[in-house]
Structures are given as C-alpha cells and as structure tokens.
Amino acid sequence: MKLIRYQISFFTKNAVYSDFNGILKELLERCGSVLNGPPIILPIPENATVDIPRLILRSSSNDQQLLLKSNRIDTAVAKPFENSISEPERLSFDKNTLDWLLPFFKERKIAVNRIGIVMQRAFIPNGTPPGEFISRKYCRDEFLEQPFQHAKNFEIHCLKNYNFLGLDINSWVRIQTITILPSKTVAVGVLNDMNHIPLSRNLTEAEINEFISKVDKEALKILGFYKLC
C-alpha cells in the first residue's frame, strides 16, 4: 500500500491575519528553500468562507504546499502513485512542518487548539477489479450475488471516537475505488482522517509534537484491522 497524499492541519482559534506581505516574508524565510514556487496571495472578501486559502506557498514541483486560511493552516505533500511518499520523506515533511510553523505560532501568539492529519493511501489488488475487491472483502455472499455483483465502484466509511494521547479522537476510515491520474488506473483508495475534538485550551508544543510523531503508527494499526493487504 502506497502513501500518495499526506496533510497536517493546525486549527487556530484566535488568528487575525492582515499583514499578508509581512506574513509572506516571515514564512518564506523559514520554508522558502522547499516551498520555492511563486507564492499566491488571494484577495478574499470579508464574507468569504473560512475554507478559502488567503495565502498559498508551494514547491516548484507542486508536490508540497502550505495554505493559510482564516481558521487553520494546512501543509500537504502529494506524489504520483508510481513514486509515492516514502517513510523518510514523510518524517522529513513532519520535521519541516514543525520547524516552519511552531516558531510562527509562538512569535505571532497564535493559539492551536486542534490538529488533524489526513493520509491517503492506495494499492492495486492482484487479479480482482478494485470495486469487486472491496465488496468481496466486506460483504456477505448473499449480497455479492445481488445487489453488489460485479461492483465497479464501491466504498465503505467508518467513524470511531476514542481516547488517544489524552485527546478525544475522531478517526475516519474510507475505503473506496479511486482513479489514479494521469494513468487513469483504477485502484483501492484508503483514507485515514484523524483529528481531535477542539480543546478549550491551547495545545502545547510538546502535545503537538507527540500527536504528529505518533499518529501515523496509530493509523497503520487501525488499517491492520481491515486486513487489506
């Protein structure tokens, strides 16, 4: 199973961004050697939704990016299925993200009260179309005759809530057929989305470091229960 996209989201509860030129200069000093593509500052109306990025930094190869939004900052790395993200690359991305943003939060007195990490993996099953692979894996035989016989597209979702590292976790797993571009190969996509309930207090740097360093191992443990490959 290959990791093809990995995103870290820091939810900020008190951030007010106005000096975008100053923010851009500060961030480029920290991450400009990696996010070395042309930066984008978007003119956003006051009534725009919080999910629209105000500032976008990205690598010249477009495989890494940082998006500053009014309620959170996302960093993400994505690679084609054929190359994928290796474990050393993921760990390096974690380190870079923390090196870039923890001092930024501290200097600008930005409070982080929630973290989310999304991991998109994929694999191509041997000898079985991906839709049929998923349906056969998780459906009883009586449903494979009808209505799920020869399923072209298929997906299952599961949400669990539990305690992890002293935090109340939302753990989403989505297993579905996906199309890999540019080859248009159909594969089994496996999405882990792990985030915790917003806190009434600020996360400490130690808590942020611990969550990011341990969540991938927890996600792989969860995927092990699904016995995919």
Summary of the structure (lengths in Angstrom):
residues: 229
radius of gyration: 19.5
end to end distance: 7.4
largest distance: 62.3
contacts: 651
relative contact order: 0.17
helix: 30%
strand: 34%
